[in-house]
Amino acid sequence: MPHRSGNVRGHPTAPLADVAFTDGSAQCYLIYANARSGSTLLSRALSDTGIAGHPGEYFLTGPPEAFPPGTTHWEDSPLARRHGVIEREQFLRLVYQVGSTPNGVFGAKIMWNYVGWAMENLRELPRFSRMTIEQIFEAMFPGLRVVHLIRRDRLRQAISWLRAAEDGVWVGSETEPARPVRKPRFQYGVIVRMMGLIAEGEKAWLDLYEKLGVEPLEVAYEDFTTSDGYEQTVRRVLRHLDLDDAFEIPCPRTDRQSDSKNDEWVDRFLNERSLRGHEQIT
């Protein structure tokens, strides 16, 4: 196992909110993304360094109908149950604990499509009840650093999103074999709407960065998922977090899911758009 420095370079870190670490200090970063942009690949890569937190999707939530039956989140989630957590403040403390590495770096990832739901969950706690979205982010993650994941080809991103939503296969690896729950169906209208949601999410993130006064590190899926780009991107992120990158970067732990079906759907979408004559790709 290569040596991994636990030292955080740069400016002193600010104290977290009072539900955070008992030592009172940490460095926070968030991976902001939209669906099917490589966030699981990047999150696992950073977690495997041992010094960049464990950026899981801890704040995932939304309407029950958007998830498979029996899905639970936050203080009702499997993570909470494993640790005996039953209250929301306890859950936030747990998130900071499991999302951090011993050097005091905390990471998490979050998608725009459920940010509103997450904010409502937080506003149910008295200390967040009157806060705006930017005030909540500032209170939860002082000294925030941001990694902004994008995918330049929004058509392929939307197609990947639709396929995952249809067949239920969101990630694949040696220990997570693909087990589709049904055969995915091409749906032109859904792809158009998903592209619109991706565009809205990108704009919303940029607006939030401006309000928070943060300068995100932009990472493009198309660069990150190449053989050379994977290691280069992980090192870029570590440097963005003022972390030492002088060690061997662990190998990826997720498999590429795109296949000939994605190419087929791209051609089918473009052909149908041409026939319709008025749709434009966002």
BELTAQUI-V582451 format. One record per backbone hydrogen bond with DSSP energy under -1.0 kcal/mol. CO is the residue of the C=O (numbers start at 1). NH is the residue of the N-H. Records with the same first field share a line. If there is no record, write none. Layout:
CO->NH  NH
//
This chain:
14->26
17->20
21->24
27->106
28->145
29->108
30->147
31->110
32->149
33->112
38->42
39->43
40->44
41->45
42->46
43->47
44->48
47->50
54->56
56->58  109
57->60
63->66
64->67
68->71
73->76
74->77
77->81
78->82
79->83
80->85
81->84
87->91
88->92
89->93
90->94
91->95
92->96
93->97
94->98
95->99
97->100
99->54  107
101->104
104->27
105->101
106->29
108->31
110->33
111->114
112->115
114->118
115->119
116->120
117->121
118->122
119->123
122->125
125->128
128->131
132->136
133->137
134->138
135->139
136->140
137->141
145->30
146->217
147->32
148->219
150->221
152->154
153->157
154->158
155->159
156->160
157->161
158->162
159->163
160->164
161->165
162->166
163->167
164->168
167->181
172->255
176->173
187->191
188->192
189->193
190->194
191->195
192->196
193->197
194->198
195->199
196->200
197->201
198->202
199->203
200->204
201->205
202->206
203->207
204->208
205->209
206->210
207->211
208->212
209->213  214
217->148
219->150
220->223  224
221->225
223->226
226->230
228->232
229->233
230->234
231->235
232->236
233->237
234->238
235->239
236->240
237->241
238->243
239->242
242->9
245->247
259->263
260->264
261->265
262->266
263->267
264->268
265->269
266->270
267->271
268->272
269->273
270->274
271->275
272->276
273->277
//
